[in-house]
Amino acid sequence: MRAEKGNKVYEISEADKKRYQEEGFDIYEDGKLIASGRGKMISFKEYENLKEENVKLKEKLKSAGEESDSEDVIAILTRYAQEHEINLGHAKTVSGIVKKIKEYQDSGAVPPEGSE
């Protein structure tokens, strides 16, 4: 186990861990940070930047999930339209494909045999 602070690096035992941590040393085990030293601070500007980045990443993650869901829904709707010989025209979005399917159903058209 290692305690590091600035350019100071010490090999320590489990018994020394708490004392070094309270003196502001970061504690590493097998090269991984396992405990931060007391009194660690970041600047307000850095905090604001991280906060803004977090919001952007959450939005990106959310939209990526929605895009993935939309692609799956489009594939399912397109397959349904093909099975029922529904002409989708240029419809490429979920709402556009659903509109074409509803128009087909509202027209009273009879689906081809074996598709129901």
N, C-alpha and C positions, 0 to 999 in steps of 0.2 A: 504494500500500500504506500502511496506517495502523497506528500503534502506539498502544494505548489502555491507560491505567491510571488508575483513578479519574476525575478531571476533566481529566487530561492527555491530549491527542491530538496526535500528530505524524505528518506525512507522511514516510515513510521509503523508502529504496531496498532492494533485495534484499540489498545488502552490509551494511546496518544491521540487518537482521531478527534475526539471532542475538543480537547485543548487546542489543537492546531486549527480546527474549524472556527472556534471562537476568536482566535487571533487573526482571522481573515484568510486563512489558507483554504484553497480548494483541495478536496481529497479525491484521488484517483485510485482505481483498482483495475488492474489489467488494461490500463490505458483508457478507461472510461471514467468520466466524472460521476462520482457517487454522492458527493455532498459539496455544496458551495460554501465558501467562507462567509462568516458573519459580516454584515455591513456592505454587501455587494449592492451597487446602485448603477442605474443607467441614467443617461441624461433624459430630460423631458422631451427633447427633440427626437431622440432615438425611440423613446416610448411611443410618441405620436406616430412616427414612421411605421413602427411595428404594428400599431393599432390599425392604421390605414391599410397596410398590407394584408392584415388578417381579414378585414372586411372584404377587400377585393378578392382574396382567395376563397372566402366563403361563397361569394356571389358566383365566382367562376365554377366552383365545385357544384353549386346548385344548378347552374345552367347546363353544365356538362351532364348531370343526371337527367335533366329534363330533355336534353337533346337525344340522349340514349333511349329514353322512354318513347319519345316521339318517333324515332326511327323504328323501334319495335312495333309500335301501333300502326305506323304507315305500312310496314311489311304485312301485318295481319290483315289490315283493311284491303290492301291491294290483292292479296291472295283470295280474300272473300269475293271481291269484285270479279276476279278472273274466273273463279268457280261458278259464279252466277252470270257470267258473260255480260257484266255491266261495263259500259264504255265510260271510262274515267276522263276521257278527253285529255286536257293538259293539267288536271288536278295533281298536285304534288305534296300538298300539306294535309294534315289530319282533317282540318275543317273542310277543305276542298273535296277530299275523297268522301267524307261523311255526307256532304251536301249532294254529291252525285249519287250515292247509294240511296239516300232518302228520296231524291227525285225519281229514281228507278222504282222504288217501292210505292211511292205515291201515284205513279203512272198506272199501277195495276198490272204491270207486266208480269207474266208468269215465268218463274225461273225454269231453266232447262231441266229435263228429267234427270233424276239421280243426284241433283245438287242439294236437295233438302233432306 
